Amino acid sequence: MEDFTWQPLAKWLILIGAVTLLIGVALLFLDKIPYIGRLPGDVLIRKKNFIFYFPITTLILLNLLLLLISWLWRK
């Protein structure tokens, strides 16, 4: 019988928990970062009983930032 260890699963769960914690902390302080979500190109439509918000420019900039970080990580 092969030896079974929980260590790889435990490491993944710790990593997922740490990433979730970082995302939660970032969401708490997101409104204090200037211009995030208020850039030119972010779509905001307000009607009488309806609000539609799509931060397309912010998403593109965050995508480029994550792409740069992942590129630097691999290098």
PDB file of N, H, CA, C and O in Angstrom:
ATOM      1  N   MET A   1       0.840  -1.180   0.000  1.00  0.00           N
ATOM      2  CA  MET A   1       0.000   0.000   0.000  1.00  0.00           C
ATOM      3  C   MET A   1       0.894   1.257   0.000  1.00  0.00           C
ATOM      4  O   MET A   1       1.882   1.335   0.730  1.00  0.00           O
ATOM      5  N   GLU A   2       0.524   2.212  -0.823  1.00  0.00           N
ATOM      6  H   GLU A   2      -0.278   2.148  -1.416  1.00  0.00           H
ATOM      7  CA  GLU A   2       1.304   3.440  -0.929  1.00  0.00           C
ATOM      8  C   GLU A   2       1.019   4.358   0.248  1.00  0.00           C
ATOM      9  O   GLU A   2      -0.086   4.373   0.791  1.00  0.00           O
ATOM     10  N   ASP A   3       2.022   5.115   0.628  1.00  0.00           N
ATOM     11  H   ASP A   3       2.920   5.103   0.187  1.00  0.00           H
ATOM     12  CA  ASP A   3       1.842   6.091   1.701  1.00  0.00           C
ATOM     13  C   ASP A   3       1.064   7.274   1.157  1.00  0.00           C
ATOM     14  O   ASP A   3       1.386   7.818   0.101  1.00  0.00           O
ATOM     15  N   PHE A   4       0.034   7.663   1.895  1.00  0.00           N
ATOM     16  H   PHE A   4      -0.228   7.221   2.753  1.00  0.00           H
ATOM     17  CA  PHE A   4      -0.780   8.796   1.495  1.00  0.00           C
ATOM     18  C   PHE A   4      -0.506   9.943   2.451  1.00  0.00           C
ATOM     19  O   PHE A   4      -0.500   9.753   3.668  1.00  0.00           O
ATOM     20  N   THR A   5      -0.286  11.109   1.917  1.00  0.00           N
ATOM     21  H   THR A   5      -0.291  11.263   0.929  1.00  0.00           H
ATOM     22  CA  THR A   5      -0.019  12.270   2.748  1.00  0.00           C
ATOM     23  C   THR A   5      -0.983  13.395   2.383  1.00  0.00           C
ATOM     24  O   THR A   5      -1.362  13.570   1.225  1.00  0.00           O
ATOM     25  N   TRP A   6      -1.359  14.136   3.391  1.00  0.00           N
ATOM     26  H   TRP A   6      -1.051  13.994   4.332  1.00  0.00           H
ATOM     27  CA  TRP A   6      -2.280  15.261   3.204  1.00  0.00           C
ATOM     28  C   TRP A   6      -1.533  16.565   2.942  1.00  0.00           C
ATOM     29  O   TRP A   6      -2.169  17.601   2.750  1.00  0.00           O
ATOM     30  N   GLN A   7      -0.218  16.541   2.929  1.00  0.00           N
ATOM     31  H   GLN A   7       0.299  15.699   3.084  1.00  0.00           H
ATOM     32  CA  GLN A   7       0.554  17.772   2.818  1.00  0.00           C
ATOM     33  C   GLN A   7       0.279  18.574   1.547  1.00  0.00           C
ATOM     34  O   GLN A   7       0.129  19.793   1.641  1.00  0.00           O
ATOM     35  N   PRO A   8       0.205  17.960   0.364  1.00  0.00           N
ATOM     36  CA  PRO A   8      -0.086  18.786  -0.818  1.00  0.00           C
ATOM     37  C   PRO A   8      -1.459  19.473  -0.742  1.00  0.00           C
ATOM     38  O   PRO A   8      -1.593  20.641  -1.110  1.00  0.00           O
ATOM     39  N   LEU A   9      -2.466  18.749  -0.268  1.00  0.00           N
ATOM     40  H   LEU A   9      -2.357  17.801   0.031  1.00  0.00           H
ATOM     41  CA  LEU A   9      -3.794  19.345  -0.131  1.00  0.00           C
ATOM     42  C   LEU A   9      -3.778  20.462   0.900  1.00  0.00           C
ATOM     43  O   LEU A   9      -4.386  21.512   0.694  1.00  0.00           O
ATOM     44  N   ALA A  10      -3.087  20.236   2.002  1.00  0.00           N
ATOM     45  H   ALA A  10      -2.593  19.383   2.170  1.00  0.00           H
ATOM     46  CA  ALA A  10      -2.998  21.256   3.049  1.00  0.00           C
ATOM     47  C   ALA A  10      -2.323  22.520   2.531  1.00  0.00           C
ATOM     48  O   ALA A  10      -2.765  23.629   2.830  1.00  0.00           O
ATOM     49  N   LYS A  11      -1.261  22.359   1.761  1.00  0.00           N
ATOM     50  H   LYS A  11      -0.902  21.458   1.518  1.00  0.00           H
ATOM     51  CA  LYS A  11      -0.564  23.526   1.208  1.00  0.00           C
ATOM     52  C   LYS A  11      -1.463  24.304   0.252  1.00  0.00           C
ATOM     53  O   LYS A  11      -1.468  25.535   0.269  1.00  0.00           O
ATOM     54  N   TRP A  12      -2.220  23.596  -0.579  1.00  0.00           N
ATOM     55  H   TRP A  12      -2.216  22.596  -0.592  1.00  0.00           H
ATOM     56  CA  TRP A  12      -3.135  24.264  -1.504  1.00  0.00           C
ATOM     57  C   TRP A  12      -4.241  25.000  -0.749  1.00  0.00           C
ATOM     58  O   TRP A  12      -4.603  26.118  -1.115  1.00  0.00           O
ATOM     59  N   LEU A  13      -4.774  24.384   0.291  1.00  0.00           N
ATOM     60  H   LEU A  13      -4.480  23.476   0.588  1.00  0.00           H
ATOM     61  CA  LEU A  13      -5.822  25.047   1.071  1.00  0.00           C
ATOM     62  C   LEU A  13      -5.297  26.288   1.782  1.00  0.00           C
ATOM     63  O   LEU A  13      -6.000  27.295   1.873  1.00  0.00           O
ATOM     64  N   ILE A  14      -4.070  26.224   2.285  1.00  0.00           N
ATOM     65  H   ILE A  14      -3.499  25.407   2.211  1.00  0.00           H
ATOM     66  CA  ILE A  14      -3.467  27.403   2.906  1.00  0.00           C
ATOM     67  C   ILE A  14      -3.266  28.503   1.866  1.00  0.00           C
ATOM     68  O   ILE A  14      -3.532  29.672   2.146  1.00  0.00           O
ATOM     69  N   LEU A  15      -2.804  28.145   0.680  1.00  0.00           N
ATOM     70  H   LEU A  15      -2.589  27.195   0.453  1.00  0.00           H
ATOM     71  CA  LEU A  15      -2.615  29.129  -0.385  1.00  0.00           C
ATOM     72  C   LEU A  15      -3.942  29.769  -0.796  1.00  0.00           C
ATOM     73  O   LEU A  15      -4.026  30.985  -0.964  1.00  0.00           O
ATOM     74  N   ILE A  16      -4.963  28.949  -0.953  1.00  0.00           N
ATOM     75  H   ILE A  16      -4.895  27.961  -0.816  1.00  0.00           H
ATOM     76  CA  ILE A  16      -6.283  29.476  -1.326  1.00  0.00           C
ATOM     77  C   ILE A  16      -6.816  30.400  -0.230  1.00  0.00           C
ATOM     78  O   ILE A  16      -7.405  31.440  -0.524  1.00  0.00           O
ATOM     79  N   GLY A  17      -6.610  30.020   1.034  1.00  0.00           N
ATOM     80  H   GLY A  17      -6.131  29.175   1.273  1.00  0.00           H
ATOM     81  CA  GLY A  17      -7.036  30.863   2.142  1.00  0.00           C
ATOM     82  C   GLY A  17      -6.293  32.190   2.174  1.00  0.00           C
ATOM     83  O   GLY A  17      -6.894  33.233   2.432  1.00  0.00           O
ATOM     84  N   ALA A  18      -4.995  32.157   1.915  1.00  0.00           N
ATOM     85  H   ALA A  18      -4.507  31.309   1.706  1.00  0.00           H
ATOM     86  CA  ALA A  18      -4.202  33.389   1.910  1.00  0.00           C
ATOM     87  C   ALA A  18      -4.636  34.311   0.777  1.00  0.00           C
ATOM     88  O   ALA A  18      -4.748  35.523   0.964  1.00  0.00           O
ATOM     89  N   VAL A  19      -4.877  33.739  -0.392  1.00  0.00           N
ATOM     90  H   VAL A  19      -4.786  32.755  -0.544  1.00  0.00           H
ATOM     91  CA  VAL A  19      -5.326  34.551  -1.529  1.00  0.00           C
ATOM     92  C   VAL A  19      -6.704  35.149  -1.239  1.00  0.00           C
ATOM     93  O   VAL A  19      -6.951  36.314  -1.551  1.00  0.00           O
ATOM     94  N   THR A  20      -7.593  34.365  -0.650  1.00  0.00           N
ATOM     95  H   THR A  20      -7.392  33.418  -0.397  1.00  0.00           H
ATOM     96  CA  THR A  20      -8.921  34.866  -0.294  1.00  0.00           C
ATOM     97  C   THR A  20      -8.816  35.994   0.727  1.00  0.00           C
ATOM     98  O   THR A  20      -9.535  36.989   0.630  1.00  0.00           O
ATOM     99  N   LEU A  21      -7.928  35.844   1.700  1.00  0.00           N
ATOM    100  H   LEU A  21      -7.344  35.036   1.779  1.00  0.00           H
ATOM    101  CA  LEU A  21      -7.716  36.893   2.694  1.00  0.00           C
ATOM    102  C   LEU A  21      -7.196  38.170   2.049  1.00  0.00           C
ATOM    103  O   LEU A  21      -7.664  39.261   2.377  1.00  0.00           O
ATOM    104  N   LEU A  22      -6.242  38.049   1.143  1.00  0.00           N
ATOM    105  H   LEU A  22      -5.862  37.163   0.877  1.00  0.00           H
ATOM    106  CA  LEU A  22      -5.702  39.232   0.455  1.00  0.00           C
ATOM    107  C   LEU A  22      -6.768  39.928  -0.381  1.00  0.00           C
ATOM    108  O   LEU A  22      -6.830  41.157  -0.413  1.00  0.00           O
ATOM    109  N   ILE A  23      -7.600  39.151  -1.053  1.00  0.00           N
ATOM    110  H   ILE A  23      -7.549  38.153  -1.027  1.00  0.00           H
ATOM    111  CA  ILE A  23      -8.683  39.742  -1.847  1.00  0.00           C
ATOM    112  C   ILE A  23      -9.671  40.463  -0.938  1.00  0.00           C
ATOM    113  O   ILE A  23     -10.138  41.553  -1.272  1.00  0.00           O
ATOM    114  N   GLY A  24      -9.992  39.867   0.201  1.00  0.00           N
ATOM    115  H   GLY A  24      -9.612  38.983   0.472  1.00  0.00           H
ATOM    116  CA  GLY A  24     -10.906  40.505   1.146  1.00  0.00           C
ATOM    117  C   GLY A  24     -10.364  41.812   1.688  1.00  0.00           C
ATOM    118  O   GLY A  24     -11.094  42.799   1.777  1.00  0.00           O
ATOM    119  N   VAL A  25      -9.092  41.831   2.051  1.00  0.00           N
ATOM    120  H   VAL A  25      -8.499  41.029   1.979  1.00  0.00           H
ATOM    121  CA  VAL A  25      -8.471  43.063   2.546  1.00  0.00           C
ATOM    122  C   VAL A  25      -8.425  44.118   1.443  1.00  0.00           C
ATOM    123  O   VAL A  25      -8.663  45.298   1.701  1.00  0.00           O
ATOM    124  N   ALA A  26      -8.120  43.698   0.220  1.00  0.00           N
ATOM    125  H   ALA A  26      -7.927  42.739   0.010  1.00  0.00           H
ATOM    126  CA  ALA A  26      -8.096  44.644  -0.902  1.00  0.00           C
ATOM    127  C   ALA A  26      -9.479  45.243  -1.137  1.00  0.00           C
ATOM    128  O   ALA A  26      -9.597  46.432  -1.435  1.00  0.00           O
ATOM    129  N   LEU A  27     -10.520  44.432  -1.007  1.00  0.00           N
ATOM    130  H   LEU A  27     -10.424  43.467  -0.766  1.00  0.00           H
ATOM    131  CA  LEU A  27     -11.875  44.948  -1.199  1.00  0.00           C
ATOM    132  C   LEU A  27     -12.271  45.939  -0.110  1.00  0.00           C
ATOM    133  O   LEU A  27     -13.042  46.864  -0.364  1.00  0.00           O
ATOM    134  N   LEU A  28     -11.748  45.752   1.098  1.00  0.00           N
ATOM    135  H   LEU A  28     -11.121  45.001   1.304  1.00  0.00           H
ATOM    136  CA  LEU A  28     -12.034  46.703   2.174  1.00  0.00           C
ATOM    137  C   LEU A  28     -11.455  48.083   1.876  1.00  0.00           C
ATOM    138  O   LEU A  28     -12.076  49.101   2.183  1.00  0.00           O
ATOM    139  N   PHE A  29     -10.272  48.116   1.282  1.00  0.00           N
ATOM    140  H   PHE A  29      -9.767  47.290   1.033  1.00  0.00           H
ATOM    141  CA  PHE A  29      -9.588  49.382   1.053  1.00  0.00           C
ATOM    142  C   PHE A  29      -9.692  49.873  -0.392  1.00  0.00           C
ATOM    143  O   PHE A  29      -9.061  50.869  -0.748  1.00  0.00           O
ATOM    144  N   LEU A  30     -10.467  49.199  -1.216  1.00  0.00           N
ATOM    145  H   LEU A  30     -10.979  48.390  -0.927  1.00  0.00           H
ATOM    146  CA  LEU A  30     -10.565  49.549  -2.630  1.00  0.00           C
ATOM    147  C   LEU A  30     -11.133  50.941  -2.843  1.00  0.00           C
ATOM    148  O   LEU A  30     -10.706  51.649  -3.754  1.00  0.00           O
ATOM    149  N   ASP A  31     -12.097  51.349  -2.011  1.00  0.00           N
ATOM    150  H   ASP A  31     -12.444  50.774  -1.271  1.00  0.00           H
ATOM    151  CA  ASP A  31     -12.688  52.673  -2.206  1.00  0.00           C
ATOM    152  C   ASP A  31     -11.750  53.798  -1.796  1.00  0.00           C
ATOM    153  O   ASP A  31     -11.998  54.953  -2.142  1.00  0.00           O
ATOM    154  N   LYS A  32     -10.687  53.499  -1.076  1.00  0.00           N
ATOM    155  H   LYS A  32     -10.485  52.560  -0.795  1.00  0.00           H
ATOM    156  CA  LYS A  32      -9.721  54.522  -0.675  1.00  0.00           C
ATOM    157  C   LYS A  32      -8.631  54.754  -1.721  1.00  0.00           C
ATOM    158  O   LYS A  32      -7.876  55.721  -1.623  1.00  0.00           O
ATOM    159  N   ILE A  33      -8.542  53.877  -2.717  1.00  0.00           N
ATOM    160  H   ILE A  33      -9.155  53.091  -2.797  1.00  0.00           H
ATOM    161  CA  ILE A  33      -7.562  54.044  -3.789  1.00  0.00           C
ATOM    162  C   ILE A  33      -8.159  55.005  -4.817  1.00  0.00           C
ATOM    163  O   ILE A  33      -9.224  54.727  -5.367  1.00  0.00           O
ATOM    164  N   PRO A  34      -7.493  56.127  -5.085  1.00  0.00           N
ATOM    165  CA  PRO A  34      -8.091  57.111  -5.995  1.00  0.00           C
ATOM    166  C   PRO A  34      -8.185  56.593  -7.429  1.00  0.00           C
ATOM    167  O   PRO A  34      -7.306  55.872  -7.900  1.00  0.00           O
ATOM    168  N   TYR A  35      -9.228  56.959  -8.092  1.00  0.00           N
ATOM    169  H   TYR A  35      -9.942  57.545  -7.710  1.00  0.00           H
ATOM    170  CA  TYR A  35      -9.492  56.703  -9.506  1.00  0.00           C
ATOM    171  C   TYR A  35      -9.832  55.259  -9.842  1.00  0.00           C
ATOM    172  O   TYR A  35     -10.230  54.989 -10.976  1.00  0.00           O
ATOM    173  N   ILE A  36      -9.694  54.316  -8.912  1.00  0.00           N
ATOM    174  H   ILE A  36      -9.371  54.535  -7.992  1.00  0.00           H
ATOM    175  CA  ILE A  36     -10.070  52.942  -9.236  1.00  0.00           C
ATOM    176  C   ILE A  36     -11.587  52.891  -9.358  1.00  0.00           C
ATOM    177  O   ILE A  36     -12.311  53.220  -8.419  1.00  0.00           O
ATOM    178  N   GLY A  37     -12.050  52.478 -10.515  1.00  0.00           N
ATOM    179  H   GLY A  37     -11.462  52.211 -11.278  1.00  0.00           H
ATOM    180  CA  GLY A  37     -13.481  52.415 -10.771  1.00  0.00           C
ATOM    181  C   GLY A  37     -14.077  53.711 -11.277  1.00  0.00           C
ATOM    182  O   GLY A  37     -15.273  53.771 -11.560  1.00  0.00           O
ATOM    183  N   ARG A  38     -13.270  54.745 -11.397  1.00  0.00           N
ATOM    184  H   ARG A  38     -12.298  54.697 -11.167  1.00  0.00           H
ATOM    185  CA  ARG A  38     -13.766  56.042 -11.874  1.00  0.00           C
ATOM    186  C   ARG A  38     -12.940  56.570 -13.045  1.00  0.00           C
ATOM    187  O   ARG A  38     -12.848  57.780 -13.254  1.00  0.00           O
ATOM    188  N   LEU A  39     -12.350  55.669 -13.793  1.00  0.00           N
ATOM    189  H   LEU A  39     -12.424  54.686 -13.623  1.00  0.00           H
ATOM    190  CA  LEU A  39     -11.508  56.076 -14.917  1.00  0.00           C
ATOM    191  C   LEU A  39     -12.363  56.400 -16.140  1.00  0.00           C
ATOM    192  O   LEU A  39     -13.486  55.910 -16.257  1.00  0.00           O
ATOM    193  N   PRO A  40     -11.843  57.215 -17.047  1.00  0.00           N
ATOM    194  CA  PRO A  40     -12.556  57.440 -18.298  1.00  0.00           C
ATOM    195  C   PRO A  40     -12.700  56.114 -19.052  1.00  0.00           C
ATOM    196  O   PRO A  40     -11.728  55.376 -19.206  1.00  0.00           O
ATOM    197  N   GLY A  41     -13.874  55.827 -19.504  1.00  0.00           N
ATOM    198  H   GLY A  41     -14.664  56.427 -19.379  1.00  0.00           H
ATOM    199  CA  GLY A  41     -14.137  54.562 -20.186  1.00  0.00           C
ATOM    200  C   GLY A  41     -14.911  53.586 -19.323  1.00  0.00           C
ATOM    201  O   GLY A  41     -15.465  52.617 -19.843  1.00  0.00           O
ATOM    202  N   ASP A  42     -14.964  53.814 -18.021  1.00  0.00           N
ATOM    203  H   ASP A  42     -14.514  54.602 -17.599  1.00  0.00           H
ATOM    204  CA  ASP A  42     -15.804  52.997 -17.154  1.00  0.00           C
ATOM    205  C   ASP A  42     -17.260  53.390 -17.391  1.00  0.00           C
ATOM    206  O   ASP A  42     -17.598  54.574 -17.393  1.00  0.00           O
ATOM    207  N   VAL A  43     -18.107  52.402 -17.589  1.00  0.00           N
ATOM    208  H   VAL A  43     -17.833  51.441 -17.587  1.00  0.00           H
ATOM    209  CA  VAL A  43     -19.503  52.647 -17.957  1.00  0.00           C
ATOM    210  C   VAL A  43     -20.362  52.701 -16.699  1.00  0.00           C
ATOM    211  O   VAL A  43     -20.334  51.781 -15.883  1.00  0.00           O
ATOM    212  N   LEU A  44     -21.120  53.772 -16.546  1.00  0.00           N
ATOM    213  H   LEU A  44     -21.143  54.519 -17.210  1.00  0.00           H
ATOM    214  CA  LEU A  44     -22.074  53.927 -15.453  1.00  0.00           C
ATOM    215  C   LEU A  44     -23.366  54.468 -16.034  1.00  0.00           C
ATOM    216  O   LEU A  44     -23.403  55.580 -16.562  1.00  0.00           O
ATOM    217  N   ILE A  45     -24.419  53.684 -15.937  1.00  0.00           N
ATOM    218  H   ILE A  45     -24.390  52.781 -15.509  1.00  0.00           H
ATOM    219  CA  ILE A  45     -25.736  54.089 -16.433  1.00  0.00           C
ATOM    220  C   ILE A  45     -26.688  54.111 -15.250  1.00  0.00           C
ATOM    221  O   ILE A  45     -26.890  53.094 -14.585  1.00  0.00           O
ATOM    222  N   ARG A  46     -27.272  55.273 -14.991  1.00  0.00           N
ATOM    223  H   ARG A  46     -27.109  56.098 -15.532  1.00  0.00           H
ATOM    224  CA  ARG A  46     -28.237  55.414 -13.894  1.00  0.00           C
ATOM    225  C   ARG A  46     -29.597  55.754 -14.483  1.00  0.00           C
ATOM    226  O   ARG A  46     -29.748  56.723 -15.227  1.00  0.00           O
ATOM    227  N   LYS A  47     -30.564  54.952 -14.140  1.00  0.00           N
ATOM    228  H   LYS A  47     -30.441  54.165 -13.535  1.00  0.00           H
ATOM    229  CA  LYS A  47     -31.964  55.207 -14.501  1.00  0.00           C
ATOM    230  C   LYS A  47     -32.747  55.372 -13.212  1.00  0.00           C
ATOM    231  O   LYS A  47     -32.169  55.411 -12.125  1.00  0.00           O
ATOM    232  N   LYS A  48     -34.043  55.467 -13.334  1.00  0.00           N
ATOM    233  H   LYS A  48     -34.512  55.436 -14.217  1.00  0.00           H
ATOM    234  CA  LYS A  48     -34.884  55.696 -12.176  1.00  0.00           C
ATOM    235  C   LYS A  48     -34.725  54.597 -11.116  1.00  0.00           C
ATOM    236  O   LYS A  48     -34.428  54.903  -9.961  1.00  0.00           O
ATOM    237  N   ASN A  49     -34.910  53.361 -11.477  1.00  0.00           N
ATOM    238  H   ASN A  49     -35.151  53.112 -12.415  1.00  0.00           H
ATOM    239  CA  ASN A  49     -34.803  52.242 -10.538  1.00  0.00           C
ATOM    240  C   ASN A  49     -33.723  51.258 -10.942  1.00  0.00           C
ATOM    241  O   ASN A  49     -33.827  50.072 -10.630  1.00  0.00           O
ATOM    242  N   PHE A  50     -32.684  51.724 -11.633  1.00  0.00           N
ATOM    243  H   PHE A  50     -32.600  52.687 -11.886  1.00  0.00           H
ATOM    244  CA  PHE A  50     -31.708  50.812 -12.199  1.00  0.00           C
ATOM    245  C   PHE A  50     -30.344  51.488 -12.263  1.00  0.00           C
ATOM    246  O   PHE A  50     -30.229  52.638 -12.685  1.00  0.00           O
ATOM    247  N   ILE A  51     -29.320  50.766 -11.843  1.00  0.00           N
ATOM    248  H   ILE A  51     -29.414  49.831 -11.501  1.00  0.00           H
ATOM    249  CA  ILE A  51     -27.942  51.241 -11.976  1.00  0.00           C
ATOM    250  C   ILE A  51     -27.125  50.123 -12.605  1.00  0.00           C
ATOM    251  O   ILE A  51     -27.122  48.994 -12.114  1.00  0.00           O
ATOM    252  N   PHE A  52     -26.430  50.445 -13.697  1.00  0.00           N
ATOM    253  H   PHE A  52     -26.432  51.362 -14.095  1.00  0.00           H
ATOM    254  CA  PHE A  52     -25.550  49.490 -14.355  1.00  0.00           C
ATOM    255  C   PHE A  52     -24.151  50.081 -14.349  1.00  0.00           C
ATOM    256  O   PHE A  52     -23.932  51.205 -14.801  1.00  0.00           O
ATOM    257  N   TYR A  53     -23.206  49.301 -13.828  1.00  0.00           N
ATOM    258  H   TYR A  53     -23.385  48.388 -13.461  1.00  0.00           H
ATOM    259  CA  TYR A  53     -21.833  49.769 -13.731  1.00  0.00           C
ATOM    260  C   TYR A  53     -20.913  48.696 -14.283  1.00  0.00           C
ATOM    261  O   TYR A  53     -20.953  47.547 -13.841  1.00  0.00           O
ATOM    262  N   PHE A  54     -20.084  49.068 -15.249  1.00  0.00           N
ATOM    263  H   PHE A  54     -20.052  50.001 -15.608  1.00  0.00           H
ATOM    264  CA  PHE A  54     -19.117  48.139 -15.834  1.00  0.00           C
ATOM    265  C   PHE A  54     -17.787  48.873 -15.972  1.00  0.00           C
ATOM    266  O   PHE A  54     -17.618  49.680 -16.886  1.00  0.00           O
ATOM    267  N   PRO A  55     -16.836  48.600 -15.069  1.00  0.00           N
ATOM    268  CA  PRO A  55     -15.560  49.325 -15.071  1.00  0.00           C
ATOM    269  C   PRO A  55     -14.571  48.748 -16.088  1.00  0.00           C
ATOM    270  O   PRO A  55     -13.571  48.144 -15.700  1.00  0.00           O
ATOM    271  N   ILE A  56     -14.837  48.924 -17.364  1.00  0.00           N
ATOM    272  H   ILE A  56     -15.649  49.415 -17.679  1.00  0.00           H
ATOM    273  CA  ILE A  56     -14.041  48.278 -18.410  1.00  0.00           C
ATOM    274  C   ILE A  56     -12.595  48.784 -18.429  1.00  0.00           C
ATOM    275  O   ILE A  56     -11.673  47.983 -18.586  1.00  0.00           O
ATOM    276  N   THR A  57     -12.380  50.074 -18.275  1.00  0.00           N
ATOM    277  H   THR A  57     -13.129  50.724 -18.147  1.00  0.00           H
ATOM    278  CA  THR A  57     -11.016  50.613 -18.299  1.00  0.00           C
ATOM    279  C   THR A  57     -10.232  50.138 -17.076  1.00  0.00           C
ATOM    280  O   THR A  57      -9.058  49.784 -17.187  1.00  0.00           O
ATOM    281  N   THR A  58     -10.870  50.132 -15.931  1.00  0.00           N
ATOM    282  H   THR A  58     -11.823  50.419 -15.841  1.00  0.00           H
ATOM    283  CA  THR A  58     -10.216  49.642 -14.721  1.00  0.00           C
ATOM    284  C   THR A  58      -9.848  48.172 -14.866  1.00  0.00           C
ATOM    285  O   THR A  58      -8.760  47.766 -14.459  1.00  0.00           O
ATOM    286  N   LEU A  59     -10.738  47.371 -15.440  1.00  0.00           N
ATOM    287  H   LEU A  59     -11.623  47.701 -15.770  1.00  0.00           H
ATOM    288  CA  LEU A  59     -10.461  45.951 -15.640  1.00  0.00           C
ATOM    289  C   LEU A  59      -9.297  45.736 -16.604  1.00  0.00           C
ATOM    290  O   LEU A  59      -8.474  44.844 -16.398  1.00  0.00           O
ATOM    291  N   ILE A  60      -9.229  46.544 -17.646  1.00  0.00           N
ATOM    292  H   ILE A  60      -9.898  47.269 -17.813  1.00  0.00           H
ATOM    293  CA  ILE A  60      -8.122  46.421 -18.596  1.00  0.00           C
ATOM    294  C   ILE A  60      -6.790  46.752 -17.920  1.00  0.00           C
ATOM    295  O   ILE A  60      -5.797  46.053 -18.126  1.00  0.00           O
ATOM    296  N   LEU A  61      -6.769  47.821 -17.111  1.00  0.00           N
ATOM    297  H   LEU A  61      -7.575  48.388 -16.944  1.00  0.00           H
ATOM    298  CA  LEU A  61      -5.533  48.191 -16.411  1.00  0.00           C
ATOM    299  C   LEU A  61      -5.119  47.126 -15.388  1.00  0.00           C
ATOM    300  O   LEU A  61      -3.935  46.812 -15.269  1.00  0.00           O
ATOM    301  N   LEU A  62      -6.081  46.572 -14.655  1.00  0.00           N
ATOM    302  H   LEU A  62      -7.043  46.827 -14.752  1.00  0.00           H
ATOM    303  CA  LEU A  62      -5.761  45.509 -13.706  1.00  0.00           C
ATOM    304  C   LEU A  62      -5.273  44.256 -14.426  1.00  0.00           C
ATOM    305  O   LEU A  62      -4.384  43.561 -13.934  1.00  0.00           O
ATOM    306  N   ASN A  63      -5.852  43.969 -15.585  1.00  0.00           N
ATOM    307  H   ASN A  63      -6.574  44.533 -15.985  1.00  0.00           H
ATOM    308  CA  ASN A  63      -5.415  42.827 -16.377  1.00  0.00           C
ATOM    309  C   ASN A  63      -3.966  43.024 -16.835  1.00  0.00           C
ATOM    310  O   ASN A  63      -3.161  42.095 -16.764  1.00  0.00           O
ATOM    311  N   LEU A  64      -3.638  44.215 -17.300  1.00  0.00           N
ATOM    312  H   LEU A  64      -4.292  44.970 -17.358  1.00  0.00           H
ATOM    313  CA  LEU A  64      -2.260  44.500 -17.719  1.00  0.00           C
ATOM    314  C   LEU A  64      -1.287  44.410 -16.541  1.00  0.00           C
ATOM    315  O   LEU A  64      -0.168  43.923 -16.697  1.00  0.00           O
ATOM    316  N   LEU A  65      -1.710  44.878 -15.370  1.00  0.00           N
ATOM    317  H   LEU A  65      -2.619  45.274 -15.243  1.00  0.00           H
ATOM    318  CA  LEU A  65      -0.873  44.792 -14.184  1.00  0.00           C
ATOM    319  C   LEU A  65      -0.627  43.330 -13.792  1.00  0.00           C
ATOM    320  O   LEU A  65       0.505  42.955 -13.485  1.00  0.00           O
ATOM    321  N   LEU A  66      -1.671  42.512 -13.802  1.00  0.00           N
ATOM    322  H   LEU A  66      -2.590  42.817 -14.051  1.00  0.00           H
ATOM    323  CA  LEU A  66      -1.505  41.091 -13.483  1.00  0.00           C
ATOM    324  C   LEU A  66      -0.653  40.380 -14.526  1.00  0.00           C
ATOM    325  O   LEU A  66       0.126  39.489 -14.189  1.00  0.00           O
ATOM    326  N   LEU A  67      -0.796  40.768 -15.786  1.00  0.00           N
ATOM    327  H   LEU A  67      -1.429  41.492 -16.060  1.00  0.00           H
ATOM    328  CA  LEU A  67       0.025  40.196 -16.843  1.00  0.00           C
ATOM    329  C   LEU A  67       1.498  40.538 -16.628  1.00  0.00           C
ATOM    330  O   LEU A  67       2.364  39.680 -16.796  1.00  0.00           O
ATOM    331  N   LEU A  68       1.782  41.773 -16.262  1.00  0.00           N
ATOM    332  H   LEU A  68       1.078  42.470 -16.125  1.00  0.00           H
ATOM    333  CA  LEU A  68       3.153  42.185 -15.978  1.00  0.00           C
ATOM    334  C   LEU A  68       3.722  41.425 -14.781  1.00  0.00           C
ATOM    335  O   LEU A  68       4.868  40.977 -14.817  1.00  0.00           O
ATOM    336  N   ILE A  69       2.932  41.281 -13.731  1.00  0.00           N
ATOM    337  H   ILE A  69       2.001  41.645 -13.702  1.00  0.00           H
ATOM    338  CA  ILE A  69       3.392  40.549 -12.547  1.00  0.00           C
ATOM    339  C   ILE A  69       3.675  39.096 -12.893  1.00  0.00           C
ATOM    340  O   ILE A  69       4.693  38.547 -12.471  1.00  0.00           O
ATOM    341  N   SER A  70       2.782  38.463 -13.659  1.00  0.00           N
ATOM    342  H   SER A  70       1.955  38.909 -14.001  1.00  0.00           H
ATOM    343  CA  SER A  70       3.006  37.055 -14.019  1.00  0.00           C
ATOM    344  C   SER A  70       4.215  36.906 -14.948  1.00  0.00           C
ATOM    345  O   SER A  70       4.938  35.914 -14.866  1.00  0.00           O
ATOM    346  N   TRP A  71       4.435  37.879 -15.824  1.00  0.00           N
ATOM    347  H   TRP A  71       3.847  38.685 -15.890  1.00  0.00           H
ATOM    348  CA  TRP A  71       5.599  37.834 -16.715  1.00  0.00           C
ATOM    349  C   TRP A  71       6.888  37.967 -15.910  1.00  0.00           C
ATOM    350  O   TRP A  71       7.859  37.254 -16.161  1.00  0.00           O
ATOM    351  N   LEU A  72       6.892  38.886 -14.936  1.00  0.00           N
ATOM    352  H   LEU A  72       6.103  39.465 -14.732  1.00  0.00           H
ATOM    353  CA  LEU A  72       8.073  39.058 -14.089  1.00  0.00           C
ATOM    354  C   LEU A  72       8.303  37.842 -13.200  1.00  0.00           C
ATOM    355  O   LEU A  72       9.446  37.494 -12.906  1.00  0.00           O
ATOM    356  N   TRP A  73       7.223  37.197 -12.772  1.00  0.00           N
ATOM    357  H   TRP A  73       6.294  37.480 -13.011  1.00  0.00           H
ATOM    358  CA  TRP A  73       7.332  36.018 -11.912  1.00  0.00           C
ATOM    359  C   TRP A  73       8.012  34.871 -12.648  1.00  0.00           C
ATOM    360  O   TRP A  73       8.824  34.148 -12.072  1.00  0.00           O
ATOM    361  N   ARG A  74       7.674  34.709 -13.936  1.00  0.00           N
ATOM    362  H   ARG A  74       7.014  35.297 -14.404  1.00  0.00           H
ATOM    363  CA  ARG A  74       8.250  33.620 -14.739  1.00  0.00           C
ATOM    364  C   ARG A  74       9.702  33.862 -15.098  1.00  0.00           C
ATOM    365  O   ARG A  74      10.458  32.915 -15.311  1.00  0.00           O
ATOM    366  N   LYS A  75      10.093  35.116 -15.165  1.00  0.00           N
ATOM    367  H   LYS A  75       9.478  35.886 -14.992  1.00  0.00           H
ATOM    368  CA  LYS A  75      11.450  35.475 -15.594  1.00  0.00           C
ATOM    369  C   LYS A  75      12.479  35.228 -14.580  1.00  0.00           C
ATOM    370  O   LYS A  75      13.658  35.489 -14.821  1.00  0.00           O
TER     371      LYS A  75
END
